[in-house]
Amino acid sequence: MTNLSLLLATLLLSFSILKSTCLCCPQYQKAALLEFKSLVLGDLADNSSADKMLGGLDTWNSSSDCCHWEMVRCFSRGSSKEVTGLNLSNLFPLDSNVTSDVLKPIFRIRSLMTLDLSYNSMKGEIPRTGFANLTKLVYLDLNNNNLNGSIPSQLFSLRYLEFLDLSTNAIGGKLSSSVAGLKNLEQLILNGNLIQGQIPAEIGNLTNLHKLLLLQNEFSGGIPLSLLQLRELETLDLRRNSLSGEIPNDIGILANMTTLALSNNALTGAIPQSIRDMIKLVTLRLDSNVLAGEIPTWLFDLHDMKSLFLGGNKLKWNNNVSIVPKCMLTELSLRSCSVRGPMPLWLSNQTELAFLDLSENELEGTYPQWLAEPNLGTVILSDNMLTGSLPPRLFESRNLSVLVLSRNNFSGELPETMGQSTSVMVLMLSSNNFSGHVPKSISNMYRLLVLDLSDNGFSGEFPSFGSNSLTACIDISSNRFSGEVPSAFGETTFMLSLSENNFSGQLPPNLSKLNLLKHLDLHDTNLTGEFPAFLSQMSSLQVLNLRNTALKGSITDGLSNLTSLRILDLSNNNFEGKIPSSFGNLAGMIDTPIISSRLPETLMFPIEIFNVSVEIQDLIVNWKNSKQRLSGKSLAIYSLLDLSNNQLSGEIPSSLGSLKGLKSLNLSYNELQGNIPSTFGTLEILEALDLSHNSLSGKIPQTFANLKQLTSLYLSNNKLSGRIPEGPQMDSQIDPIRLVCPEDVEPPPDSVPEEMEKEETGMFSWKATAIGYPVGFLYATAVMYVIGYFNSVPKSSVPWAKSSRNKKFWEL
């Protein structure tokens, strides 16, 4: 009994000791994490979606051990524990206002080794002092935030750091040379920021570096030779920068390299011979540079090579060479490499090929049967001279995701079996000679995101897509489709071009269900009826083109509800009545477009799908008195309003002067009266203004002198009077235009003076179609007639209209 009592006492004592020395995280670390939680909740107080994103933080409370909290990792050291890891990825909503200030408490946890804050849309600069405390940090991930500023030098004092990811932020400034202090750095990932300046030569001191990724920044200058000191380097990714100069000749000394990615820069010279010494090389990406010379065949002797991207350079393929590759490629790009003749036969033995880009070459012949193999996921053969019809077997593949055959000479009808290829996401067949109907089975391609069948000879009715379709961009313009305007598209559709077809009838109200539609183009179709009122409810519209569709009636006030609308073309119709004064409220035309080095999110599809660039179609508009194409890449920087060639009457609303984002305003060929609004002088970025062929009267507003970007002005065939405004833009012209004003007219001389002859010669050098200016004095009228400035002279008949003396011109 005594022994039993002694044993129980010992156990109780041991339990008491264990309880008093519980292996819990230090109190100061727990307090720091709770303070972090409090700051986050404070920043998200007004965000309704916060509760959906902060599920892990609800386990953080003062009554439990922080080592048991979600997203927290601890490590035991003897009789104590320490917080060593925080996985806070994707914690905040995308629209949050959380700033980098919330990180201050975390910087007190000096035992941290891993910290993941990626995908949080966190704003502000990277803290400049806090990271210096985290001296044990090995892994730091800050990618996909909204951080800006420069990379703080303190970040490079973390000598144990092996992984650093700052991608997809807005960080600027130069990469500090103190990065060379990271002797044990295993991975440096700074991709996706806007880091500027040259890559410092001190980067070569990081002799233990295994992965170096600086992609998608603004690094300039050459590739530093000090990189050749990184003998352990396995991955070097410098894509999407502004690097220039030649690739170092001795780069092959990096014998451990498995991935060398230098694409989308401005590198010159030939492919270095030493690359053949990189026997472990798996991926070589040199595409989209300015490299020149012949493509070396020894590249295909590298046994481990899987991905080879050489397209978009000035490189040339020797069409007479016969090769037997020792590698089995999965990806190959020889875009714009002067590949001529039939499809290279050696490709038929590359049975593992999943990606093939031979676009922008001079390939001839038909589509090879062996190229319709089931393994291929991406085939890009656009801009060649291929002919014939497509083999039905091509669409029997379950792996085909991207098929781009635009701008060839393919013909015939599409195979009825095309709907079997349910994995297709991008199908682009524009500018060929395809004909017949489009198989209804195309609607079975339920993963289809981009469909471009434009500029062919397709006819009949266009197939319907279900509401569950994933279609985002559809372009079937410039064909011979008929019937009613199709309206059955997926709810995710945001670009729809149906123009230049034989569609007829009224615009279907079902289009209003496309709540994400940003771009609607129906120009040159046979629409009937009045302006569709439901369009005023499509608040997502940014581009609306109904040019030359025979619509009639008045233009509804409701269009002013389209606050995102930036391009509106209603020209060449039968609209009548007044221009709605509410157009001055079109917010999308009020804001000045922001030109950024980053691609605009509006109107742009994701820049790449499986290494394929997908762009919005070019938009054809009446730009500076001629039909021009606005590149789909730059639509986001344009704001246009074209109401020309209608029967609009009344005065021009002065509220249009509020549209300060306009680059082009065309109200010509209407029945407008009254004065030109002086408010037009506030359209500071306006480049083209056409008010010709109306019944406008009064003087040209002196405020026009403020239009410093105006290069095309058309005011002819009106009843205007007075002087042309004087200003820097007017005075900068080679041959200043002057109108004869009544108060300037002197008694007529017996003969035309020599000065008038000189003025006549100067006037003939102008790119002008006509200058119409009726005055009350017979002599002034006669002088203007002699000079050739009288009304109704067609542009095409004026011999000096193509003068090269001055690219800017005024028509008055």
SULVEN-V478745 format. One line per field, one symbol per residue. ss: DSSP state (@ for helix, = for strand, . for the rest). phi: phi as a letter, one per 40 degrees, with the letter a starting at -180 (. if undefined). A space follows every 50 residues. Layout:
BEGIN
ss: ???
phi: ???
END
This chain:
BEGIN
ss: .@@@@@@@@@@@@@@@@@@@....=.@@@@@@@@@@@@@@@@@......@ @@@.@@@@@......@@@...======..========...........=@ @@@@@@@@.....===......===....@@@@.....===....====. ..@@@@@.....===....==..=..@@@@@.....===......===.. @@@@@.....===....====...@@@@@.....===....=====.... @@@.....===....===....@@@@@.....===......===..@@@@ @.....===....===..............===......==...@@@@@. ....===....=====..@@@@.....===....====...@@@@@.... .===....====...@@@@@.....===....====...@@@@@.....= ==....====............===....=====..........===... .====...@@@@@.....===....==..=..@@@@@.....===..... .===..@@@@@.....===....====...@@@@@.@@@@.......... .......==..==.....====....====.@@@@@@..===....==== =..@@@@@.....===....====...@@@@@.....===....=====. .@@@@@.....===....===......@@@@..........@@@...... ...@@@@@@@@@@..............@@@@@@@@@@.......@@@... ........===.
phi: .cccccccccccccccccccbdcbcdcccccccccddccccccbdcbccc dcbbdcccccaccbccccccgbbbbcbgcbbbcbabbbcfcbccccbcbc cccdccccccccbbabbcfbfcbgccdcbccccccccbbbbbcfbbcbgb cccccccccccbbbbbcfbbcbgcccccdccccbccbbbbcgcbcbgccc ccdccccccbbbbbcfbbcbgccccccccccccbbbbbcfbbcbgccddc cccccccbbbbbcfbbcbgccdcccccccccbbbbbcfbbcbhcccccdc ccdccbbbbbcgbbcbcccccbbbdcbbcbbabbcfbfcbgcddcccccc cccbbbbbcfbbcbgcccccccccccbbbbbcfbbcbgcccdcdccccbc bbbbbcfbbcagccccccccccccbbbbbcfbbcagccdcccccccccbb bbbcfbbcbgccccbcccccdbbbbbcfbbcbgcccbcbccccbbbbbcf bbcagccccccccccbcbbbbbcfbccbgcdccccccccccbbbbbcfbg cbgcccccdccccccbbbbbcfbbcbgccdccdcccdcccccdccbcccc ccgbcdcbbfgbcbbcdcbcbcbfgacbccdccbdcbbabbbbcfbbcbg ccccccccccccbabbbcfbbcbgccdcccccccbcbbbbbcfbbcbgcc dcccccccbcbbbbbcfbbcagccdcadccccccbdcbcccdcccbdccc accccccccccccccccbcabbacbcbccccccccccgbccgcccccccc cbdccaccabbb
END
